[in-house]
Amino acid sequence: MPLLKRIFITFLTLFSLVTPASAQSDDPLVFATVHRPPFANTEGDNIVGFSIDLMREIADELGREVVFEPLDRFGDMLASVRSSRVDGAIANISITADRERTMDFSQPIFGSGLQILLPKEAALSDQFLSYIGGEAMLYIFAAMALVVAGWFVMRTISSTIGGVFGAAAMVCGFALLLVAAGTFTAQLTVNSLQANVQKIDDLQTRVVGTVAGSTSDSFLKKNDIQFQGFGNPDAMLRAFERDEINAVVFDGPILAYYLQTDGAGLAQLIDKVYRPENYGILLPSGSALKEDIDLALLQFREDGTYDSILTRWFGNSFLAE
């Protein structure tokens, strides 16, 4: 009898341990996200995007359901993972040493980097018309008036004084034409220098914008570049469209997507990547999901699932690693 009792108690103990784990594994995974098209588009009831589709495939591979909790701010998303309030987060989350200290990342899901967005350059003819209506135009009008006046005086007043005054007026007129030409050339040169942004230091001549608290924020601070910080990419890009800023430093894929949508014909993207980054799936420190998610990602790389999702959202713009 004591032996049977011990067996029964042991069975109950094992059952009490297994049952909660089984119940827990049937619960949907909760992943926080933010509005970052094309990685996560949270507008409307249906959340879509590259990262969202990838996470759905991962959850399916794990035999779990996944629900997404959209948040307004990137920092709130990170905080929800840090506090283990959610099972993880996914969007365009750069893998950094600072974040890795308090949380875990999956293996990289996307190779990215910081790039620079500039207004689309005007044609030389447009620049000419723009400048010719400014200070240079005043010089040209004044020069023409002096030349015409000098010629008129020389023709109508046949005295020595008339000749001197007329010649002097014409000389002054031609001198003003030279000043106008110099002013126009200088303005074109300044515009050319401002448009030619290849090194990060070239941004010193521009009004730069980025998203406050992002990796591009810390990158600009490190390089001593003054900038305006915005709460989210949408606010930053609307300011760019209103000419409140004339350069944007942010995640290259986000800016490339903007060029294909709202920014078509308005902007140009510098090809150079100024700071390479990788995106990952963010998890609470010590998460039991990390190994399973990494295995699923490896499987997707091998069976073509990853490439299929990548092509769906980016076409041939970005190649799988």
C-alpha positions as CSV (number, residue, x, y, z in Angstrom):
1,M,0.0,0.0,0.0
2,P,2.7,2.6,0.8
3,L,4.4,1.7,-2.5
4,L,1.1,2.3,-4.5
5,K,0.6,5.5,-2.6
6,R,4.1,6.7,-3.6
7,I,3.5,5.8,-7.2
8,F,0.2,7.6,-7.2
9,I,1.7,10.8,-5.7
10,T,4.6,10.6,-8.2
11,F,2.1,10.4,-11.0
12,L,0.1,13.4,-9.8
13,T,3.3,15.4,-9.4
14,L,4.4,14.6,-13.0
15,F,0.9,15.4,-14.3
16,S,0.8,18.7,-12.5
17,L,4.1,19.7,-14.2
18,V,3.2,18.5,-17.7
19,T,-0.4,19.9,-17.8
20,P,0.5,23.6,-17.5
21,A,3.3,23.3,-20.0
22,S,0.9,21.7,-22.5
23,A,-1.7,24.3,-21.9
24,Q,0.9,27.1,-22.3
25,S,2.1,25.7,-25.6
26,D,-1.4,25.9,-27.0
27,D,-1.6,29.6,-26.2
28,P,-1.1,32.0,-29.1
29,L,2.3,33.7,-29.3
30,V,2.0,37.5,-28.8
31,F,4.5,39.6,-30.8
32,A,4.7,43.4,-30.6
33,T,5.3,45.4,-33.7
34,V,5.3,49.0,-35.0
35,H,4.2,50.6,-38.3
36,R,7.3,50.2,-40.6
37,P,6.2,49.5,-44.2
38,P,7.2,47.3,-45.9
39,F,8.3,45.3,-42.8
40,A,5.1,45.9,-40.8
41,N,2.1,47.8,-42.0
42,T,-0.3,48.2,-39.1
43,E,-2.8,50.5,-40.8
44,G,-6.3,48.9,-40.8
45,D,-7.4,45.6,-39.3
46,N,-5.1,43.4,-41.3
47,I,-1.4,43.6,-40.4
48,V,0.9,42.8,-43.2
49,G,4.5,43.1,-44.2
50,F,7.7,41.1,-44.8
51,S,8.4,40.6,-41.1
52,I,4.8,39.8,-40.4
53,D,4.6,37.2,-43.1
54,L,7.9,35.7,-41.9
55,M,6.7,35.5,-38.3
56,R,3.4,33.8,-39.4
57,E,5.4,31.2,-41.2
58,I,7.6,30.6,-38.2
59,A,4.6,30.3,-35.9
60,D,3.1,27.8,-38.3
61,E,6.4,25.8,-38.3
62,L,6.3,25.8,-34.5
63,G,2.6,24.6,-34.5
64,R,1.5,27.8,-32.7
65,E,-0.8,30.7,-33.5
66,V,0.6,34.2,-33.4
67,V,-1.2,37.5,-32.7
68,F,0.4,40.9,-33.3
69,E,0.2,43.8,-30.9
70,P,0.8,47.1,-32.8
71,L,2.4,49.8,-30.7
72,D,2.8,53.5,-31.5
73,R,6.4,53.9,-30.6
74,F,9.5,51.8,-31.3
75,G,10.7,52.3,-27.8
76,D,7.5,51.0,-26.3
77,M,7.9,47.8,-28.4
78,L,11.4,47.3,-27.1
79,A,10.2,47.9,-23.5
80,S,7.4,45.3,-23.9
81,V,10.0,42.7,-24.8
82,R,12.5,43.8,-22.1
83,S,9.8,43.3,-19.4
84,S,8.6,40.0,-20.9
85,R,5.1,41.3,-21.3
86,V,5.1,39.8,-24.8
87,D,6.7,36.8,-26.3
88,G,8.8,38.9,-28.7
89,A,8.8,41.7,-31.2
90,I,9.3,41.9,-35.0
91,A,9.6,44.8,-37.5
92,N,12.8,46.4,-38.7
93,I,14.7,45.8,-35.4
94,S,18.4,46.3,-35.7
95,I,20.6,43.9,-33.8
96,T,22.9,46.0,-31.6
97,A,25.2,45.2,-28.7
98,D,23.2,47.5,-26.4
99,R,19.9,45.7,-27.0
100,E,21.7,42.3,-26.8
101,R,22.8,43.1,-23.3
102,T,19.2,43.0,-21.9
103,M,17.3,40.9,-24.6
104,D,17.9,38.1,-27.1
105,F,17.9,38.2,-30.9
106,S,17.2,35.5,-33.4
107,Q,19.7,35.0,-36.2
108,P,19.4,37.8,-38.7
109,I,16.3,38.0,-40.9
110,F,17.3,40.8,-43.1
111,G,20.5,42.6,-44.2
112,S,20.1,46.3,-44.1
113,G,22.0,49.6,-43.4
114,L,21.7,53.3,-43.1
115,Q,21.4,55.4,-46.2
116,I,20.8,59.0,-47.2
117,L,17.7,60.3,-48.9
118,L,17.9,63.7,-50.8
119,P,15.5,65.7,-52.9
120,K,15.6,64.9,-56.6
121,E,18.0,67.1,-58.4
122,A,16.5,69.7,-60.7
123,A,17.6,69.8,-64.3
124,L,20.3,72.4,-65.1
125,S,17.7,74.4,-67.1
126,D,15.4,74.5,-64.1
127,Q,18.3,75.7,-61.9
128,F,19.1,78.4,-64.4
129,L,15.5,79.7,-64.4
130,S,15.5,79.6,-60.6
131,Y,18.7,81.6,-60.2
132,I,18.1,84.0,-63.1
133,G,15.0,85.3,-61.2
134,G,17.1,86.3,-58.2
135,E,20.0,88.5,-57.5
136,A,21.7,87.8,-60.9
137,M,18.6,89.1,-62.7
138,L,18.8,92.5,-60.9
139,Y,22.4,92.9,-62.1
140,I,21.5,92.0,-65.6
141,F,18.6,94.6,-65.8
142,A,20.9,97.3,-64.3
143,A,23.7,96.4,-66.7
144,M,21.3,96.6,-69.7
145,A,19.9,99.9,-68.5
146,L,23.4,101.4,-68.2
147,V,24.6,100.2,-71.6
148,V,21.4,101.5,-73.3
149,A,21.7,104.8,-71.4
150,G,25.3,105.2,-72.3
151,W,24.7,104.5,-75.9
152,F,21.8,107.0,-76.0
153,V,23.9,109.7,-74.3
154,M,26.7,109.2,-76.8
155,R,24.3,109.3,-79.7
156,T,22.4,112.4,-78.6
157,I,25.0,114.5,-76.9
158,S,27.8,115.2,-79.3
159,S,30.0,117.0,-76.8
160,T,33.1,115.6,-75.0
161,I,31.2,115.5,-71.7
162,G,28.4,113.5,-73.3
163,G,30.9,111.0,-74.8
164,V,32.7,110.6,-71.4
165,F,29.4,110.0,-69.5
166,G,28.1,107.7,-72.2
167,A,31.3,105.6,-72.3
168,A,31.4,105.5,-68.5
169,A,27.8,104.2,-68.3
170,M,28.5,101.5,-70.9
171,V,31.7,100.4,-69.1
172,C,29.7,100.2,-65.8
173,G,27.0,98.2,-67.6
174,F,29.5,95.7,-69.0
175,A,31.1,95.4,-65.5
176,L,27.7,94.6,-64.0
177,L,27.2,91.9,-66.6
178,L,30.4,90.3,-65.4
179,V,29.2,90.5,-61.8
180,A,25.9,88.9,-62.8
181,A,27.8,86.1,-64.5
182,G,29.9,85.6,-61.4
183,T,26.9,85.6,-59.1
184,F,25.1,83.0,-61.3
185,T,28.2,80.8,-61.4
186,A,28.7,81.0,-57.6
187,Q,25.1,80.0,-57.0
188,L,25.4,77.0,-59.3
189,T,28.6,76.0,-57.5
190,V,26.9,76.2,-54.1
191,N,24.0,74.1,-55.3
192,S,26.3,71.5,-56.8
193,L,28.2,71.2,-53.6
194,Q,25.0,70.8,-51.6
195,A,23.7,68.2,-53.9
196,N,26.9,66.2,-53.9
197,V,26.5,64.2,-50.7
198,Q,28.8,61.2,-50.7
199,K,30.5,61.4,-47.3
200,I,28.6,61.7,-44.1
201,D,30.4,65.0,-43.5
202,D,28.8,66.4,-46.6
203,L,25.6,66.6,-44.6
204,Q,27.0,69.6,-42.7
205,T,25.5,71.8,-45.4
206,R,22.0,70.4,-45.1
207,V,19.0,70.2,-42.7
208,V,19.0,66.6,-41.7
209,G,16.2,64.5,-40.2
210,T,15.9,61.1,-38.7
211,V,13.8,59.1,-36.2
212,A,14.6,60.0,-32.6
213,G,16.0,57.0,-30.6
214,S,16.8,55.0,-33.7
215,T,20.2,53.6,-34.7
216,S,20.5,56.4,-37.2
217,D,20.0,58.9,-34.3
218,S,23.1,57.5,-32.5
219,F,25.0,57.3,-35.8
220,L,24.5,61.0,-36.5
221,K,25.4,62.0,-33.0
222,K,28.6,59.9,-33.2
223,N,29.6,61.8,-36.4
224,D,28.7,65.2,-34.9
225,I,25.9,65.8,-37.5
226,Q,23.1,68.2,-36.3
227,F,19.7,66.8,-37.0
228,Q,16.0,67.0,-36.3
229,G,14.5,64.0,-34.5
230,F,11.0,62.8,-35.4
231,G,8.7,60.4,-33.5
232,N,8.3,58.1,-36.5
233,P,9.2,57.7,-40.1
234,D,5.9,59.0,-41.4
235,A,6.4,62.3,-39.6
236,M,10.0,62.5,-40.8
237,L,9.0,61.9,-44.5
238,R,6.1,64.4,-44.4
239,A,8.6,67.0,-43.1
240,F,10.9,66.1,-46.0
241,E,8.0,66.6,-48.5
242,R,7.3,70.1,-46.9
243,D,11.0,71.0,-47.4
244,E,11.4,71.4,-43.6
245,I,14.4,69.1,-44.0
246,N,16.4,68.4,-47.1
247,A,18.2,65.2,-46.2
248,V,17.0,62.0,-44.4
249,V,19.3,59.4,-42.7
250,F,17.5,56.2,-41.9
251,D,17.1,52.5,-42.7
252,G,17.8,52.0,-46.4
253,P,14.9,49.5,-47.1
254,I,12.4,51.9,-45.5
255,L,13.6,54.8,-47.7
256,A,13.7,52.6,-50.8
257,Y,10.1,51.6,-50.2
258,Y,9.2,55.3,-49.9
259,L,10.8,56.0,-53.3
260,Q,8.5,53.4,-54.8
261,T,5.4,54.8,-53.2
262,D,4.8,58.3,-51.9
263,G,8.3,59.6,-52.7
264,A,8.2,58.6,-56.4
265,G,9.6,61.5,-58.4
266,L,10.3,63.6,-55.3
267,A,13.6,62.1,-54.0
268,Q,16.7,60.2,-54.7
269,L,18.5,57.6,-52.6
270,I,22.3,57.6,-52.3
271,D,23.4,54.1,-53.1
272,K,26.2,53.9,-50.5
273,V,25.3,52.2,-47.2
274,Y,26.9,54.2,-44.4
275,R,26.4,51.7,-41.6
276,P,25.6,48.1,-42.4
277,E,23.0,46.5,-40.0
278,N,21.1,43.3,-39.6
279,Y,17.5,43.0,-38.5
280,G,16.4,40.2,-36.1
281,I,13.5,38.9,-34.1
282,L,13.7,40.4,-30.6
283,L,13.0,38.0,-27.7
284,P,13.1,38.4,-23.9
285,S,16.4,37.4,-22.3
286,G,16.6,33.6,-21.9
287,S,13.5,33.0,-24.1
288,A,12.8,29.3,-24.8
289,L,11.6,30.3,-28.2
290,K,15.0,31.3,-29.5
291,E,16.3,27.9,-30.5
292,D,13.0,26.9,-32.2
293,I,12.9,30.2,-34.1
294,D,16.5,29.9,-35.3
295,L,15.9,26.4,-36.5
296,A,12.8,27.5,-38.4
297,L,14.7,30.3,-40.0
298,L,17.5,27.9,-41.1
299,Q,14.9,25.6,-42.6
300,F,13.3,28.5,-44.5
301,R,16.7,29.5,-45.9
302,E,17.1,25.9,-47.2
303,D,13.7,25.2,-48.6
304,G,13.1,28.5,-50.3
305,T,10.4,29.9,-48.0
306,Y,12.5,32.9,-47.0
307,D,13.3,33.8,-50.6
308,S,9.7,33.5,-51.5
309,I,8.7,36.0,-48.8
310,L,11.6,38.3,-49.7
311,T,10.6,38.4,-53.4
312,R,7.0,39.0,-52.5
313,W,7.8,42.2,-50.7
314,F,11.0,43.5,-52.4
315,G,11.1,41.9,-55.8
316,N,14.8,41.6,-56.8
317,S,15.9,44.7,-54.9
318,F,17.4,42.7,-52.0
319,L,19.0,39.3,-52.3
320,A,18.9,36.7,-49.6
321,E,22.1,36.3,-47.6
